[in-house]
Amino acid sequence: MRVTGEGGVGIEVFVDGPEDGTPVLFMHGWPDTHDLWRHQVAALAQDGYRTIAPDLRGFGASDKPQDVDAYQLKNTVFDMLAVLDANQVKQAHIVAHDWGAAAAWGLTAFLPDHVHSLTVLSVGHPNAFRDAGFEQRARSWYMLLFNFEGIAEEWFEQNKEVMLASHPDRADIVKALAEPGALTASLGWYRANAHPRTLVSGPLELPRVTTPVMGVWSTGDFALTEQQMTGSKDYVDGPFRYERVEGAAHWMQAEKPEEITALLRDFLPQHSPSQ
């Protein structure tokens, strides 16, 4: 289905499972599409959940605005509200990864009435990310590089096989990013939300998270430290659960799908509305 998001941006949404099932909204990150969640979507839909998996703006079949400001995280929050509304969903479980997780933290903090629970993979609370210090900043070197328009695109073309070496769907991702305007659109997420000024700015003023949260981090993640995930508990007033996935890289839901699906099957029923 096609949903009109913030600013008229078209968002392509893929829905599965019974119409009366408890809804689960999946939010991917860079450089992916809804397909990253294919294993979890298939399993949860079979379990009776209503799975809602959009291509976030700038990716896949969704619109790819050229304006960098279009990729501010707040716009994705409004996109997701439009997606839920189009599916007549008032409240959903949120399962999110990478930039999708960053947006999901904001959605959950500011609009908790729309969220049964939050599961974040790889990316912890924005202020826990900031608190994680020099090691996290060092791992985030590429985020600064991606802010240099033109140079970043050229660098990625030269180094894409190395940059995406641990991605199970590397060939498909490289092909998708080769489409006209796709790479620059995807880098808009970094240019809108990870400007160099964030290195010296203070913590974000976000409401405390009152929704149940499960944070999942994988030991082979080249870009993110364990501290930025475990430290997220300091910003959560609701129940916080931490899970560590051994031997998986950044895209753990595709590399170890059974393990991630098992975690969701254990966590989501604990925080679902009574049937």
N, C-alpha and C positions, 0 to 999 in steps of 0.2 A: 504494500500500500504506500501511497505517496502522501506525506504530511507537509503542510506549510509551516515552517519554523520561524524563528525570530528574523525580522527584516525581510520576510518573503522567501527565505532560503528553503528550497525543496529538500526534504529528508526522506530517503527511501527506508522503509521499515519492513522487516520480515517477521511474521507472526506464526506461531505454531502452538499446538496443544489445544485442549478443550476450551471453549469460550467461557465456561464457568470455573476454570481452574484459577488458582491463586497466581496472580501475575508476577513475573520476574523480568525486569528490564536489564538487558546486557549492554554495557558501554565499552567499546574497544578503544584503543589508543593508536599511536603512530607505529608503523605506517599501514595499519590494518583496515579491515572492513568487518562487518558483522560475522563473516565466515570464520574468524578466529575462534568463535564460540561454538562452532558446529557440533563438537562432541558433547558439550554440556547442554546445548539446546535440545539435541536429539534425546538425551537421557531424561532431562526434566520434563520435556513434553510427553514422553512415554509414561512418566510418573504421574501425569495429570496436572502439571503446572501449565499456565499460559505464558509462553515465552515470547518476549518482544525484543527484537534485536535490530536496531537501526544501524545504517551506515552514518556515522557522525559527519557533520558538514566538512567538506574538503576531501572526503574519502569515498571510494566505491561509486555507487550509483547516485549518491546525493550530490547536490549542487556544490560547486567549488568557487566561492567568491574570490575575487582578486584583491579586495580590500583587506589588508592585514587586520584591521580592527574587527572585522567580522568574526575572527577566531578567538576573541576574548571569551574566557570561560563562562562568563555570565550568559552569553548568547546560547551556548550549548545547554545551560540549565533551562533556559526558556524553551529551547528546542525539545528537550525531554518532557517538559510539561505539556507541550503541544502533542507529542507522541502519546503520552498517557491519556490525554483528553480525547484524542481521536479514537483510542481503543476503549473509551468509557471506563477508564481505570482511575480510581481516586487514590489508591495506595498500592505500592508494589515493593517487592524485594529489589534491591539494586545490586548488581554484580558488575564490577568495573575494573579496568586495567589501564595502566599507563596514563595518558592524558585523559582518558575517560574516567579514571579513578580521581584525578585532580578535580574534574568537574563534578563528580559524584559527591566528593567531600563537601563542596559548596552547596549542592542541592540538598544534601542531608542536613547540613548545619542550618541553613536558612529556611528550609521548608520540610521540617521533620514529619508533618502530618501526611506527607505524600509517600513516606518510606516505612515499610515494615522492618527492614533490616538493611544493612550495608555490608557487602563483602568487597574488599579492595585487594587486588593482586598487584604486587610490586611496589606501588606508590602509596606512601603513607600520608598522613595529614600534612598540609602545606607548611605549617609551622614546625612540625617535627622534622620535615625535610630541611628547613632552615637551621634547626637546632643541631643537626647531625654534623655540622662543622666542616673542617677542611677536607676530610676524606670524601665526603659526599660532593663537595664542590669540585674536587679533582676528578671524580668519576663523571661529573656533568660537563666536562670540557666541550663536548660536541654541541651542547645547547648554546654556548656562546658562538661557536663556529656557524651554527645554523642561522644566526642573526645577520650574517653578512650576505646580503642579496647578491645573487650572481655567483659569488665565490663559493657559497655553500652548495649551490646546485652543481657547479663544476667539480668541486671536491667529491660530492656524493657520486657523481657519474664515474669518477676515477676509482673510488673506494667502496662502491656499493656491495661487492661480494664479501669484503672484509666486515663492513659495518653490519651486514645482515647474516653473517656466517652461522650464527646459532639459531636463526629463524627456520622452523620446520617447513615453512611455506615460501622460502626465499625466492624461488623461480617465479612464482605467481606474483609476489610483491614487486619484484623488479620489473616484470612486464606491466603491471598496473601503473607504476610510477613513471614509466616511459611514455604514457599517454600525454598528449599536449596539455600543459598547465597543471598536471597532477602533482608533480614533485613540489613545485612552488606553492601550490595550495596547501599541501601537507605541512610544509615548513612554516606556513602562516601561524600554526599553533605555537611554535617556539617564538616567533617574532612578536606575537601579541601578548605572550604570557611569561616569557623568560628573557626579557631584555636585560642587558648587563647591569642596569640600575638596580635590579633585584638583589645583586650581590651586596649592596650597602643599605638597602631599605630595611625598615623595621618589620616586625611580624605583622601578618595580616590580622585584621580585626574580624574574626569569625565568631559566631555564637558557638557555645559549647555544644558538642554532639551528644544528644540524649538517646539516639537510636542504637539498638544493638549493633555491634560492629565485629566483623571477623577480618583480620589483616593477615595476608598470606605473602610470604617472601620466599624466594628460591635461592639456594646457595651459590648457583652459578651466574647470578645476575651481574653483568659487567657494569651496569649503570647506576645501581642503587644499593645502598648499604642496608644492613639489617637494622641498624640503629634508627633510621628514619621511619621504619615500620613499627618496631617495638615501642619507640617513643611516642607513637600516636596515642597510646593509652592516656597520656597526660592531658589530652584535649577531648577525651570522651568521658561523659558522665554516665552513660548507659553501660551495659555489659560489654566488655572487650575481650575478644579471644584472639590469640596469636597462633599461627601455624607456620612451620618452617618446612619447606619442601626440599629434600636433599637431591643433589645431582641434576637439577634442572636449571636452564638458563632463563632469560627474561620472559620468553613466551611459553611459560610453563603449562598453560591450558591446552596447548597444542602438542607440547613435548611429553607431558605426563597427564594426559586427559583423564585417565581413570582415577588418579589420585585427587585431582581437582574436583571431579564430579562427586567422588565419595565425600569430600569435605562439604560440598554444597548440600548433598543429600542428608548429611548429619546436622548441618547448621540451620538450614531454612525451615524445616518443620518445627524447630524449637521456637520460632518467632513468627509463625504463620497464624492468621486468624482462625479461630475454631470453625470447623465446617458445620 
